Amino acid sequence: MHFNQLKKTYMVQVNLEKLCQDTIKIVKEVGTFVAQKIDKVSSSDIETKDKNDLVSYVDKTAEKKLVEALQKLLPNSSFLVEEGTVERSESEWEWIIDPLDGTMNFLHNIPPFAISVGLSHNGTMAMGVVLEITRNECFYAWKGGGAYCNEKPIKISQAPDLAHSVVSTGVPYKYFSFLDEYLATLKYLILNAQAIRRHGAAAIDLCYVASGRFDTFFEFNLLPWDVAAASLIVQEAGGKVGDSEGKDDYIFGRSIVAANPNIYDDMIAVMQRYLSEWKTKKEPVIDDK
C-alpha cells in the first residue's frame, strides 16, 4: 500500500466525532477547575511574560491537566502549547492548546475567557473545541461534521454587506509598530460598519463569528493557540478564514480575518488598503516615564 493510502486509512480509523466528544469532556473538567479560581488569584500569583502579557498558576495548571488527559486520549500525539509545560515534537497529530484565552479578563474577573483546544492532522486542522467559561458555552467542530454550541448546530450570519455588519477586533496591547495604520482601519470601520466590539479573547471572537453573533473578526500578532481551534469552527459553520492578505497563513502568520462570505472579500480589501505593510514596521521607542 502506498504511503499516502496508509495515512488516509489511519485518518479514517480515528473517529473525529467521538474524539471531539471525548475532548469536550476533558475541556469541561479543566474548565471547572478554572471557574473555581475566578477572583481567587492574588497579585503574588501573577507573572509577567512580556509587556501586558500575564500568566498565573491557573494557566499553567490548566495546561498540564489538558496535556496529561489528551495524551492518554490520543497516544503518540504531540503538543503546541502557550505556557510551555511540554516540549513540542513532531507527530502526525498535534494538539494546539491555549489553556486560558483571555488571561487579562480572567485576572480582572471580566468575561469572556476560554479554554481553546485544536487538533491538527499533518498540518491541517481536524477538530476544535472552545469552552467559554463564564457562560458555560462549548463551541466545537470536527472536519466535515459541522459546527455546534452546546449540542446545537451553529451557522454564520447572513449580513449582506459591511454596512450591516458588527465587526469584532483586538486592539494592539503589546506591539505598537502599526498602531497608526490600525487606528486608520478602525476609523474606516467605525464610519462604514454597523458597530465595533472588542472582547479580549480571540477564540471567543471567532466562535461568535461562527454562531452569527459577530459578522466578522480581524486581529494581528496572534499566535497559533489563539486561533487554531476556533478557525475550524468558523469554517465548519460556513464562514471564510484567511490572513490579512486573504491567504491561508492565518494559524502561524500572525494575522487573521474571519467573516461570512458576503463580506469576507470586503474585509480583506480593507486590510490591504490600510495594513498591507504591517509586518515591515519597526517597533517604536515608547517613553513611559
Contacts in CASP RR format, 6 or more apart in sequence:
PFRMAT RR
TARGET T0000
AUTHOR 0000-0000-0000
METHOD contacts of the structure
MODEL  1
MHFNQLKKTYMVQVNLEKLCQDTIKIVKEVGTFVAQKIDKVSSSDIETKD
KNDLVSYVDKTAEKKLVEALQKLLPNSSFLVEEGTVERSESEWEWIIDPL
DGTMNFLHNIPPFAISVGLSHNGTMAMGVVLEITRNECFYAWKGGGAYCN
EKPIKISQAPDLAHSVVSTGVPYKYFSFLDEYLATLKYLILNAQAIRRHG
AAAIDLCYVASGRFDTFFEFNLLPWDVAAASLIVQEAGGKVGDSEGKDDY
IFGRSIVAANPNIYDDMIAVMQRYLSEWKTKKEPVIDDK
1 9 0 8 1.000
7 92 0 8 1.000
7 122 0 8 1.000
10 92 0 8 1.000
11 121 0 8 1.000
14 74 0 8 1.000
14 93 0 8 1.000
14 121 0 8 1.000
16 126 0 8 1.000
16 127 0 8 1.000
16 142 0 8 1.000
16 143 0 8 1.000
16 145 0 8 1.000
17 142 0 8 1.000
17 145 0 8 1.000
19 73 0 8 1.000
19 74 0 8 1.000
19 119 0 8 1.000
19 127 0 8 1.000
19 142 0 8 1.000
20 127 0 8 1.000
20 128 0 8 1.000
20 129 0 8 1.000
20 140 0 8 1.000
20 141 0 8 1.000
20 142 0 8 1.000
22 73 0 8 1.000
23 70 0 8 1.000
23 73 0 8 1.000
23 117 0 8 1.000
23 119 0 8 1.000
23 127 0 8 1.000
23 128 0 8 1.000
23 129 0 8 1.000
23 140 0 8 1.000
24 129 0 8 1.000
24 131 0 8 1.000
24 138 0 8 1.000
24 140 0 8 1.000
26 66 0 8 1.000
26 69 0 8 1.000
26 70 0 8 1.000
26 73 0 8 1.000
26 117 0 8 1.000
27 66 0 8 1.000
27 115 0 8 1.000
27 117 0 8 1.000
27 129 0 8 1.000
27 131 0 8 1.000
27 138 0 8 1.000
28 131 0 8 1.000
28 138 0 8 1.000
29 65 0 8 1.000
29 69 0 8 1.000
30 62 0 8 1.000
30 65 0 8 1.000
30 66 0 8 1.000
30 69 0 8 1.000
30 99 0 8 1.000
30 115 0 8 1.000
31 62 0 8 1.000
31 115 0 8 1.000
31 131 0 8 1.000
31 133 0 8 1.000
33 58 0 8 1.000
33 61 0 8 1.000
33 62 0 8 1.000
33 65 0 8 1.000
34 58 0 8 1.000
34 62 0 8 1.000
34 100 0 8 1.000
34 106 0 8 1.000
34 113 0 8 1.000
34 115 0 8 1.000
34 133 0 8 1.000
35 133 0 8 1.000
37 58 0 8 1.000
38 106 0 8 1.000
38 109 0 8 1.000
38 133 0 8 1.000
39 109 0 8 1.000
41 56 0 8 1.000
41 57 0 8 1.000
41 58 0 8 1.000
41 106 0 8 1.000
41 107 0 8 1.000
45 56 0 8 1.000
45 57 0 8 1.000
45 58 0 8 1.000
46 54 0 8 1.000
46 55 0 8 1.000
46 56 0 8 1.000
46 107 0 8 1.000
47 54 0 8 1.000
47 55 0 8 1.000
47 56 0 8 1.000
48 54 0 8 1.000
49 55 0 8 1.000
50 174 0 8 1.000
51 174 0 8 1.000
52 104 0 8 1.000
52 173 0 8 1.000
52 174 0 8 1.000
53 174 0 8 1.000
54 103 0 8 1.000
54 104 0 8 1.000
54 107 0 8 1.000
55 83 0 8 1.000
55 103 0 8 1.000
56 103 0 8 1.000
56 107 0 8 1.000
58 100 0 8 1.000
58 106 0 8 1.000
59 82 0 8 1.000
59 83 0 8 1.000
59 99 0 8 1.000
59 100 0 8 1.000
59 103 0 8 1.000
60 83 0 8 1.000
60 85 0 8 1.000
60 99 0 8 1.000
62 99 0 8 1.000
62 100 0 8 1.000
62 115 0 8 1.000
63 81 0 8 1.000
63 82 0 8 1.000
63 83 0 8 1.000
63 84 0 8 1.000
63 85 0 8 1.000
63 97 0 8 1.000
63 99 0 8 1.000
64 85 0 8 1.000
66 95 0 8 1.000
66 97 0 8 1.000
66 99 0 8 1.000
66 115 0 8 1.000
66 117 0 8 1.000
67 79 0 8 1.000
67 81 0 8 1.000
67 85 0 8 1.000
67 86 0 8 1.000
67 95 0 8 1.000
67 97 0 8 1.000
70 77 0 8 1.000
70 79 0 8 1.000
70 95 0 8 1.000
70 97 0 8 1.000
70 117 0 8 1.000
71 77 0 8 1.000
71 79 0 8 1.000
74 93 0 8 1.000
74 95 0 8 1.000
74 119 0 8 1.000
76 91 0 8 1.000
76 92 0 8 1.000
76 93 0 8 1.000
77 91 0 8 1.000
77 92 0 8 1.000
77 93 0 8 1.000
77 94 0 8 1.000
77 95 0 8 1.000
77 119 0 8 1.000
78 88 0 8 1.000
78 89 0 8 1.000
78 90 0 8 1.000
78 91 0 8 1.000
78 93 0 8 1.000
78 94 0 8 1.000
78 95 0 8 1.000
79 86 0 8 1.000
79 88 0 8 1.000
79 94 0 8 1.000
79 95 0 8 1.000
79 96 0 8 1.000
79 97 0 8 1.000
80 88 0 8 1.000
80 94 0 8 1.000
80 95 0 8 1.000
80 96 0 8 1.000
80 97 0 8 1.000
80 224 0 8 1.000
80 225 0 8 1.000
81 88 0 8 1.000
81 95 0 8 1.000
81 96 0 8 1.000
81 97 0 8 1.000
81 99 0 8 1.000
81 225 0 8 1.000
82 97 0 8 1.000
82 98 0 8 1.000
82 99 0 8 1.000
82 223 0 8 1.000
82 225 0 8 1.000
83 99 0 8 1.000
92 121 0 8 1.000
92 122 0 8 1.000
93 119 0 8 1.000
93 120 0 8 1.000
93 121 0 8 1.000
93 126 0 8 1.000
94 119 0 8 1.000
94 120 0 8 1.000
94 123 0 8 1.000
95 117 0 8 1.000
95 118 0 8 1.000
95 119 0 8 1.000
96 117 0 8 1.000
96 118 0 8 1.000
96 119 0 8 1.000
96 120 0 8 1.000
96 224 0 8 1.000
96 225 0 8 1.000
96 228 0 8 1.000
96 229 0 8 1.000
96 251 0 8 1.000
97 116 0 8 1.000
97 117 0 8 1.000
97 118 0 8 1.000
97 225 0 8 1.000
98 114 0 8 1.000
98 115 0 8 1.000
98 116 0 8 1.000
98 203 0 8 1.000
98 225 0 8 1.000
98 226 0 8 1.000
99 115 0 8 1.000
100 106 0 8 1.000
100 113 0 8 1.000
100 114 0 8 1.000
100 115 0 8 1.000
101 113 0 8 1.000
101 114 0 8 1.000
101 115 0 8 1.000
101 116 0 8 1.000
101 130 0 8 1.000
101 201 0 8 1.000
101 202 0 8 1.000
101 203 0 8 1.000
101 204 0 8 1.000
101 225 0 8 1.000
101 226 0 8 1.000
102 112 0 8 1.000
102 113 0 8 1.000
102 114 0 8 1.000
102 200 0 8 1.000
102 201 0 8 1.000
103 113 0 8 1.000
104 110 0 8 1.000
104 200 0 8 1.000
105 111 0 8 1.000
105 112 0 8 1.000
105 113 0 8 1.000
105 199 0 8 1.000
105 200 0 8 1.000
105 201 0 8 1.000
106 113 0 8 1.000
111 132 0 8 1.000
111 134 0 8 1.000
111 135 0 8 1.000
112 132 0 8 1.000
112 133 0 8 1.000
112 134 0 8 1.000
112 135 0 8 1.000
112 199 0 8 1.000
112 200 0 8 1.000
112 201 0 8 1.000
112 204 0 8 1.000
113 132 0 8 1.000
113 133 0 8 1.000
113 134 0 8 1.000
113 201 0 8 1.000
113 204 0 8 1.000
114 130 0 8 1.000
114 131 0 8 1.000
114 132 0 8 1.000
114 133 0 8 1.000
114 201 0 8 1.000
114 203 0 8 1.000
114 204 0 8 1.000
115 129 0 8 1.000
115 130 0 8 1.000
115 131 0 8 1.000
115 133 0 8 1.000
116 128 0 8 1.000
116 129 0 8 1.000
116 130 0 8 1.000
116 203 0 8 1.000
116 225 0 8 1.000
116 226 0 8 1.000
116 228 0 8 1.000
116 229 0 8 1.000
116 230 0 8 1.000
117 128 0 8 1.000
117 129 0 8 1.000
117 130 0 8 1.000
117 229 0 8 1.000
118 125 0 8 1.000
118 127 0 8 1.000
118 128 0 8 1.000
118 129 0 8 1.000
118 228 0 8 1.000
118 229 0 8 1.000
118 232 0 8 1.000
119 125 0 8 1.000
119 126 0 8 1.000
119 127 0 8 1.000
119 128 0 8 1.000
120 126 0 8 1.000
120 228 0 8 1.000
124 143 0 8 1.000
125 143 0 8 1.000
125 228 0 8 1.000
125 229 0 8 1.000
125 231 0 8 1.000
125 232 0 8 1.000
125 251 0 8 1.000
126 142 0 8 1.000
126 143 0 8 1.000
126 232 0 8 1.000
127 140 0 8 1.000
127 141 0 8 1.000
127 142 0 8 1.000
127 143 0 8 1.000
127 229 0 8 1.000
127 232 0 8 1.000
128 140 0 8 1.000
128 141 0 8 1.000
128 142 0 8 1.000
128 228 0 8 1.000
128 229 0 8 1.000
128 230 0 8 1.000
128 232 0 8 1.000
128 233 0 8 1.000
129 138 0 8 1.000
129 139 0 8 1.000
129 140 0 8 1.000
129 229 0 8 1.000
130 138 0 8 1.000
130 139 0 8 1.000
130 140 0 8 1.000
130 203 0 8 1.000
130 204 0 8 1.000
130 206 0 8 1.000
130 207 0 8 1.000
130 229 0 8 1.000
130 230 0 8 1.000
130 233 0 8 1.000
131 137 0 8 1.000
131 138 0 8 1.000
131 139 0 8 1.000
132 138 0 8 1.000
132 139 0 8 1.000
132 201 0 8 1.000
132 204 0 8 1.000
132 207 0 8 1.000
136 150 0 8 1.000
137 149 0 8 1.000
137 150 0 8 1.000
137 207 0 8 1.000
138 149 0 8 1.000
138 150 0 8 1.000
139 147 0 8 1.000
139 148 0 8 1.000
139 149 0 8 1.000
139 154 0 8 1.000
139 207 0 8 1.000
139 210 0 8 1.000
139 211 0 8 1.000
139 230 0 8 1.000
139 233 0 8 1.000
140 147 0 8 1.000
140 148 0 8 1.000
140 149 0 8 1.000
140 233 0 8 1.000
141 147 0 8 1.000
141 148 0 8 1.000
141 210 0 8 1.000
141 232 0 8 1.000
141 233 0 8 1.000
141 235 0 8 1.000
141 236 0 8 1.000
141 237 0 8 1.000
142 236 0 8 1.000
143 232 0 8 1.000
143 236 0 8 1.000
144 236 0 8 1.000
145 236 0 8 1.000
146 153 0 8 1.000
146 236 0 8 1.000
146 237 0 8 1.000
147 153 0 8 1.000
147 154 0 8 1.000
147 155 0 8 1.000
147 210 0 8 1.000
147 233 0 8 1.000
147 234 0 8 1.000
147 236 0 8 1.000
147 237 0 8 1.000
147 238 0 8 1.000
148 154 0 8 1.000
149 207 0 8 1.000
149 211 0 8 1.000
154 210 0 8 1.000
154 211 0 8 1.000
154 212 0 8 1.000
154 237 0 8 1.000
155 211 0 8 1.000
155 212 0 8 1.000
155 237 0 8 1.000
155 238 0 8 1.000
156 209 0 8 1.000
156 210 0 8 1.000
156 211 0 8 1.000
156 212 0 8 1.000
156 215 0 8 1.000
156 234 0 8 1.000
156 237 0 8 1.000
156 238 0 8 1.000
156 239 0 8 1.000
156 260 0 8 1.000
157 165 0 8 1.000
157 209 0 8 1.000
157 212 0 8 1.000
157 213 0 8 1.000
157 214 0 8 1.000
157 215 0 8 1.000
157 260 0 8 1.000
158 260 0 8 1.000
158 262 0 8 1.000
159 165 0 8 1.000
159 166 0 8 1.000
159 215 0 8 1.000
159 260 0 8 1.000
159 262 0 8 1.000
159 263 0 8 1.000
160 262 0 8 1.000
161 262 0 8 1.000
161 263 0 8 1.000
161 266 0 8 1.000
162 189 0 8 1.000
162 192 0 8 1.000
162 193 0 8 1.000
162 216 0 8 1.000
162 263 0 8 1.000
162 266 0 8 1.000
162 267 0 8 1.000
162 270 0 8 1.000
163 192 0 8 1.000
163 193 0 8 1.000
163 194 0 8 1.000
164 194 0 8 1.000
164 215 0 8 1.000
165 193 0 8 1.000
165 194 0 8 1.000
165 215 0 8 1.000
165 216 0 8 1.000
165 259 0 8 1.000
165 263 0 8 1.000
166 193 0 8 1.000
166 194 0 8 1.000
166 195 0 8 1.000
166 196 0 8 1.000
166 197 0 8 1.000
166 213 0 8 1.000
166 214 0 8 1.000
166 215 0 8 1.000
167 189 0 8 1.000
167 193 0 8 1.000
167 194 0 8 1.000
167 195 0 8 1.000
167 196 0 8 1.000
167 197 0 8 1.000
167 214 0 8 1.000
167 215 0 8 1.000
167 216 0 8 1.000
167 217 0 8 1.000
167 218 0 8 1.000
168 196 0 8 1.000
168 197 0 8 1.000
168 198 0 8 1.000
168 199 0 8 1.000
168 205 0 8 1.000
168 208 0 8 1.000
168 209 0 8 1.000
168 214 0 8 1.000
168 216 0 8 1.000
168 217 0 8 1.000
168 218 0 8 1.000
169 186 0 8 1.000
169 189 0 8 1.000
169 196 0 8 1.000
169 197 0 8 1.000
169 198 0 8 1.000
169 205 0 8 1.000
169 217 0 8 1.000
169 218 0 8 1.000
169 219 0 8 1.000
170 198 0 8 1.000
170 199 0 8 1.000
170 200 0 8 1.000
170 202 0 8 1.000
170 205 0 8 1.000
170 219 0 8 1.000
171 182 0 8 1.000
171 198 0 8 1.000
172 178 0 8 1.000
172 179 0 8 1.000
172 182 0 8 1.000
172 220 0 8 1.000
172 221 0 8 1.000
174 221 0 8 1.000
175 220 0 8 1.000
175 221 0 8 1.000
175 283 0 8 1.000
176 283 0 8 1.000
176 284 0 8 1.000
176 286 0 8 1.000
177 278 0 8 1.000
177 281 0 8 1.000
177 282 0 8 1.000
177 283 0 8 1.000
177 284 0 8 1.000
178 220 0 8 1.000
178 275 0 8 1.000
178 277 0 8 1.000
178 278 0 8 1.000
178 281 0 8 1.000
179 284 0 8 1.000
181 274 0 8 1.000
181 275 0 8 1.000
181 277 0 8 1.000
181 278 0 8 1.000
181 281 0 8 1.000
182 220 0 8 1.000
182 274 0 8 1.000
182 275 0 8 1.000
182 278 0 8 1.000
184 274 0 8 1.000
185 270 0 8 1.000
185 271 0 8 1.000
185 274 0 8 1.000
185 275 0 8 1.000
186 196 0 8 1.000
188 270 0 8 1.000
188 273 0 8 1.000
188 274 0 8 1.000
189 196 0 8 1.000
189 270 0 8 1.000
190 196 0 8 1.000
197 214 0 8 1.000
199 205 0 8 1.000
199 208 0 8 1.000
202 217 0 8 1.000
202 219 0 8 1.000
202 222 0 8 1.000
202 226 0 8 1.000
202 227 0 8 1.000
202 230 0 8 1.000
202 256 0 8 1.000
203 226 0 8 1.000
203 227 0 8 1.000
203 229 0 8 1.000
203 230 0 8 1.000
204 230 0 8 1.000
205 214 0 8 1.000
205 217 0 8 1.000
205 219 0 8 1.000
205 230 0 8 1.000
206 217 0 8 1.000
206 227 0 8 1.000
206 230 0 8 1.000
206 231 0 8 1.000
206 233 0 8 1.000
206 234 0 8 1.000
206 256 0 8 1.000
206 258 0 8 1.000
207 230 0 8 1.000
207 233 0 8 1.000
207 234 0 8 1.000
208 214 0 8 1.000
208 217 0 8 1.000
209 215 0 8 1.000
209 216 0 8 1.000
209 217 0 8 1.000
209 234 0 8 1.000
209 237 0 8 1.000
209 239 0 8 1.000
209 258 0 8 1.000
209 259 0 8 1.000
209 260 0 8 1.000
210 230 0 8 1.000
210 233 0 8 1.000
210 234 0 8 1.000
210 236 0 8 1.000
210 237 0 8 1.000
210 238 0 8 1.000
210 239 0 8 1.000
211 237 0 8 1.000
212 237 0 8 1.000
212 260 0 8 1.000
215 259 0 8 1.000
215 260 0 8 1.000
215 263 0 8 1.000
216 257 0 8 1.000
216 258 0 8 1.000
216 259 0 8 1.000
216 260 0 8 1.000
216 263 0 8 1.000
216 264 0 8 1.000
216 267 0 8 1.000
217 256 0 8 1.000
217 257 0 8 1.000
217 258 0 8 1.000
217 259 0 8 1.000
218 244 0 8 1.000
218 255 0 8 1.000
218 256 0 8 1.000
218 257 0 8 1.000
218 258 0 8 1.000
218 267 0 8 1.000
218 271 0 8 1.000
219 255 0 8 1.000
219 256 0 8 1.000
220 244 0 8 1.000
220 254 0 8 1.000
220 255 0 8 1.000
220 275 0 8 1.000
220 278 0 8 1.000
221 254 0 8 1.000
221 255 0 8 1.000
222 254 0 8 1.000
222 255 0 8 1.000
222 256 0 8 1.000
223 254 0 8 1.000
224 251 0 8 1.000
224 252 0 8 1.000
227 250 0 8 1.000
227 251 0 8 1.000
227 256 0 8 1.000
228 251 0 8 1.000
231 241 0 8 1.000
231 250 0 8 1.000
231 251 0 8 1.000
231 256 0 8 1.000
231 258 0 8 1.000
234 240 0 8 1.000
234 241 0 8 1.000
234 258 0 8 1.000
235 241 0 8 1.000
238 260 0 8 1.000
238 261 0 8 1.000
239 258 0 8 1.000
239 259 0 8 1.000
239 260 0 8 1.000
239 261 0 8 1.000
239 264 0 8 1.000
240 258 0 8 1.000
240 259 0 8 1.000
240 260 0 8 1.000
240 261 0 8 1.000
240 264 0 8 1.000
241 250 0 8 1.000
241 256 0 8 1.000
241 257 0 8 1.000
241 258 0 8 1.000
242 248 0 8 1.000
242 249 0 8 1.000
242 250 0 8 1.000
242 256 0 8 1.000
242 257 0 8 1.000
242 258 0 8 1.000
242 268 0 8 1.000
243 249 0 8 1.000
243 250 0 8 1.000
243 253 0 8 1.000
243 255 0 8 1.000
243 256 0 8 1.000
243 257 0 8 1.000
244 255 0 8 1.000
244 256 0 8 1.000
244 257 0 8 1.000
244 268 0 8 1.000
244 271 0 8 1.000
244 272 0 8 1.000
244 275 0 8 1.000
244 276 0 8 1.000
244 278 0 8 1.000
245 268 0 8 1.000
245 271 0 8 1.000
245 272 0 8 1.000
245 276 0 8 1.000
246 257 0 8 1.000
246 268 0 8 1.000
246 271 0 8 1.000
250 256 0 8 1.000
250 257 0 8 1.000
254 279 0 8 1.000
255 271 0 8 1.000
255 278 0 8 1.000
257 264 0 8 1.000
257 267 0 8 1.000
257 268 0 8 1.000
257 271 0 8 1.000
259 267 0 8 1.000
END
